[in-house]
Amino acid sequence: MERLQKVLAQAGIASRRQSEELILQGKVKVNGQVVQTLGTKVDPDQDWIEVNGKHIKQEKKRTFVFYKPKLVITSMSDPEGRKTVVDYFADVPERIYPVGRLDYETEGLLLMTNDGELANRLAHPRYEVNKVYITTVKGKPTDEELEQLRKGVRLEDGMTAPAEVRMMQANPEKSKLRIQIHEGRNRQIRRMCEVIGYPVLHLIRTKYAFLHLQGLNPGDKRELTKAEIEKLNRMLR
């Protein structure tokens, strides 16, 4: 027997927290009865579970490294009709969704999964999962300005955590930086660079935890191996 919200997350319905909200909203039935009590124990192999009137079944858990191209929305759909990350997973029968997000102009590594529990833990601040970005900025930051990024800068939503920052290439017109952070705020790298006066010209996420883009081109995906999934789970204990 397992908690209902865990079963929903494992079925790829939503993250565990979002599954709890579905339960509290009365959108989940077990054997024909609405269940609104968090922590209700169910047997996913024996009990008939419905969400919004639709029977759910346990999907095979799948997680992918996806090389998100620029000008693609990190969303399940877009009212403006722009291309979304899920459009690249039309050949995957499971309901795959993004872990976190990359903004429209940013390219690079995005994890896609139907494992709600894994997605929830990866996104949780307590685990401090490192992400590496390579950014090209306008101009040439000084050592003192880069040190500000390393120590943390004040954004509208508060101070950023310390970051690892290294200058890769520098000239007066534009410079390339490697920035490693473990936070996941909206457009964080862009805002950090703007605070010290150097607008981002190009941004790519090259690494998420120990995962990288090696061998992938924009729009490509690669399913994680069993060993990689086990390594992620060990990190998140």
C-alpha positions as CSV (number, residue, x, y, z in Angstrom):
1,M,0.0,0.0,0.0
2,E,1.2,3.5,-0.9
3,R,0.1,7.0,-0.3
4,L,-2.3,8.2,-2.9
5,Q,-0.3,11.3,-3.8
6,K,2.8,9.2,-4.3
7,V,0.9,6.9,-6.7
8,L,-0.4,9.9,-8.7
9,A,3.1,11.3,-8.9
10,Q,4.6,7.9,-10.0
11,A,1.9,7.6,-12.7
12,G,3.1,10.9,-14.2
13,I,-0.1,12.8,-13.4
14,A,1.8,15.6,-11.6
15,S,4.4,16.3,-9.0
16,R,3.6,15.0,-5.5
17,R,2.8,18.5,-4.4
18,Q,0.5,19.1,-7.3
19,S,-1.1,15.7,-6.7
20,E,-1.9,16.7,-3.2
21,E,-3.7,19.8,-4.6
22,L,-5.7,17.6,-6.9
23,I,-6.8,15.4,-4.0
24,L,-7.7,18.5,-1.8
25,Q,-9.7,19.9,-4.7
26,G,-11.8,16.7,-4.8
27,K,-10.6,15.7,-8.3
28,V,-9.5,12.2,-7.3
29,K,-11.6,9.1,-6.8
30,V,-10.6,5.7,-5.5
31,N,-13.0,2.9,-6.3
32,G,-15.7,5.4,-7.2
33,Q,-15.4,7.5,-4.0
34,V,-14.0,11.0,-3.9
35,V,-10.9,11.1,-1.6
36,Q,-9.8,14.4,-0.1
37,T,-7.7,13.1,2.7
38,L,-3.9,13.4,2.1
39,G,-2.0,10.3,3.0
40,T,-4.8,7.9,2.1
41,K,-3.2,4.5,1.4
42,V,-4.1,2.7,-1.9
43,D,-3.0,-0.4,-3.8
44,P,-2.2,0.8,-7.4
45,D,-2.5,-2.7,-8.7
46,Q,-5.9,-3.4,-7.1
47,D,-7.7,0.0,-6.6
48,W,-9.4,1.8,-9.4
49,I,-8.1,5.4,-9.3
50,E,-9.5,8.3,-11.4
51,V,-8.3,11.9,-11.8
52,N,-10.9,14.2,-13.3
53,G,-12.9,11.2,-14.3
54,K,-10.0,9.5,-16.2
55,H,-8.7,6.2,-15.0
56,I,-4.9,6.3,-14.3
57,K,-2.5,3.4,-14.6
58,Q,1.1,3.2,-13.7
59,E,3.3,4.2,-16.6
60,K,6.8,3.1,-17.2
61,K,9.0,5.8,-15.7
62,R,11.1,7.5,-18.3
63,T,13.5,10.4,-18.0
64,F,15.3,12.2,-20.8
65,V,18.1,14.7,-21.4
66,F,16.7,17.1,-24.0
67,Y,18.7,19.7,-25.8
68,K,16.1,22.5,-25.9
69,P,16.6,24.8,-28.9
70,K,16.2,28.6,-28.7
71,L,12.7,30.0,-29.4
72,V,11.0,27.0,-27.9
73,I,8.6,27.3,-25.0
74,T,9.2,25.2,-21.9
75,S,5.5,24.3,-21.4
76,M,3.0,21.6,-22.2
77,S,1.2,24.0,-24.6
78,D,1.2,27.6,-25.8
79,P,-1.9,29.7,-26.5
80,E,0.1,31.6,-29.2
81,G,0.9,28.5,-31.1
82,R,4.6,28.6,-30.6
83,K,6.6,25.3,-30.6
84,T,6.9,23.7,-27.1
85,V,9.3,21.2,-25.7
86,V,6.7,18.5,-25.7
87,D,6.4,18.8,-29.4
88,Y,9.8,17.0,-29.6
89,F,8.3,14.0,-27.7
90,A,5.5,13.1,-30.0
91,D,7.1,9.7,-30.5
92,V,7.0,9.0,-26.7
93,P,3.7,7.4,-25.6
94,E,4.1,8.4,-22.0
95,R,3.0,11.9,-20.8
96,I,6.4,13.6,-20.5
97,Y,6.8,17.0,-19.0
98,P,9.8,19.3,-18.2
99,V,11.7,19.5,-14.9
100,G,11.9,23.2,-14.2
101,R,12.2,25.5,-17.2
102,L,14.5,27.4,-19.6
103,D,13.2,30.7,-21.0
104,Y,12.2,31.2,-24.6
105,E,15.6,32.7,-25.7
106,T,17.7,30.2,-23.8
107,E,18.9,26.8,-25.2
108,G,20.5,23.8,-23.6
109,L,19.9,20.9,-21.2
110,L,16.4,20.3,-19.9
111,L,15.3,17.2,-18.1
112,M,12.0,15.7,-19.3
113,T,10.3,13.0,-17.4
114,N,7.0,11.3,-16.3
115,D,8.4,10.5,-12.9
116,G,6.6,13.1,-10.7
117,E,8.5,12.2,-7.5
118,L,11.9,12.5,-9.2
119,A,10.9,15.8,-10.8
120,N,9.7,17.2,-7.4
121,R,12.9,16.3,-5.7
122,L,15.1,17.7,-8.5
123,A,13.3,21.0,-8.3
124,H,13.3,21.2,-4.5
125,P,15.8,23.8,-3.1
126,R,16.9,21.6,-0.3
127,Y,18.9,19.3,-2.7
128,E,20.8,22.2,-4.3
129,V,21.2,20.5,-7.7
130,N,24.0,22.3,-9.6
131,K,23.4,23.7,-13.1
132,V,26.1,25.0,-15.4
133,Y,25.5,27.8,-17.9
134,I,27.8,29.3,-20.6
135,T,26.7,32.9,-21.2
136,T,28.0,35.5,-23.6
137,V,27.6,39.1,-22.2
138,K,28.0,42.5,-23.8
139,G,31.2,44.1,-22.7
140,K,34.0,42.9,-20.3
141,P,33.2,42.5,-16.6
142,T,35.9,43.4,-14.2
143,D,37.2,40.9,-11.5
144,E,35.4,42.9,-8.9
145,E,32.1,42.6,-10.8
146,L,32.5,38.9,-11.2
147,E,33.2,38.7,-7.5
148,Q,29.8,40.2,-6.9
149,L,28.2,37.3,-8.8
150,R,30.3,34.8,-6.8
151,K,29.1,36.3,-3.5
152,G,25.5,36.9,-4.5
153,V,23.6,39.9,-5.9
154,R,20.3,41.4,-4.9
155,L,17.4,40.7,-7.3
156,E,13.8,41.8,-7.0
157,D,13.1,38.4,-5.3
158,G,16.0,38.6,-2.9
159,M,19.7,37.8,-2.7
160,T,21.1,35.0,-4.9
161,A,23.1,32.2,-3.4
162,P,26.9,32.2,-4.0
163,A,27.8,31.1,-7.5
164,E,30.9,29.7,-9.2
165,V,31.9,32.1,-11.9
166,R,34.8,31.9,-14.3
167,M,35.8,34.1,-17.3
168,M,36.3,31.9,-20.4
169,Q,36.9,34.6,-23.0
170,A,37.1,38.3,-22.7
171,N,37.3,41.3,-25.0
172,P,35.8,44.8,-24.8
173,E,32.9,44.0,-27.1
174,K,31.7,40.7,-25.5
175,S,32.8,38.1,-23.0
176,K,32.0,34.5,-22.3
177,L,31.4,33.3,-18.7
178,R,30.9,29.9,-17.1
179,I,28.4,30.2,-14.2
180,Q,27.3,27.4,-11.9
181,I,24.3,27.9,-9.6
182,H,22.0,25.6,-7.7
183,E,19.0,27.9,-7.5
184,G,16.3,27.9,-10.2
185,R,14.7,31.3,-10.2
186,N,13.0,32.7,-13.3
187,R,15.6,34.1,-15.8
188,Q,18.1,34.1,-13.0
189,I,21.4,34.2,-15.0
190,R,20.1,37.0,-17.2
191,R,19.0,39.0,-14.2
192,M,22.3,38.4,-12.4
193,C,24.3,39.7,-15.3
194,E,22.0,42.7,-15.8
195,V,22.5,43.7,-12.2
196,I,26.2,44.1,-12.7
197,G,25.6,45.9,-16.0
198,Y,26.3,43.3,-18.6
199,P,23.3,42.2,-20.7
200,V,23.2,38.6,-21.9
201,L,23.6,38.1,-25.6
202,H,23.5,34.3,-25.6
203,L,22.8,31.7,-22.9
204,I,23.0,27.9,-22.9
205,R,22.7,25.4,-20.0
206,T,25.4,22.8,-20.6
207,K,25.1,20.7,-17.4
208,Y,22.4,19.6,-14.9
209,A,23.9,17.7,-11.9
210,F,26.3,15.2,-13.6
211,L,24.3,15.2,-16.9
212,H,25.6,17.0,-20.0
213,L,24.8,17.6,-23.7
214,Q,27.7,15.6,-25.2
215,G,26.7,14.1,-28.5
216,L,23.4,16.0,-28.8
217,N,22.3,18.8,-31.1
218,P,19.4,21.2,-30.6
219,G,16.2,19.3,-30.6
220,D,17.8,15.9,-29.8
221,K,17.0,13.8,-26.8
222,R,18.6,10.9,-25.0
223,E,16.9,8.6,-22.4
224,L,18.8,8.2,-19.1
225,T,20.3,4.8,-18.4
226,K,19.3,2.8,-15.3
227,A,22.7,3.6,-13.8
228,E,22.1,7.4,-14.3
229,I,18.6,7.2,-12.7
230,E,20.1,5.3,-9.7
231,K,22.9,8.0,-9.4
232,L,20.3,10.8,-9.4
233,N,18.2,9.0,-6.8
234,R,21.3,8.6,-4.6
235,M,22.0,12.3,-4.9
236,L,18.5,13.2,-3.8
237,R,18.3,11.1,-0.6
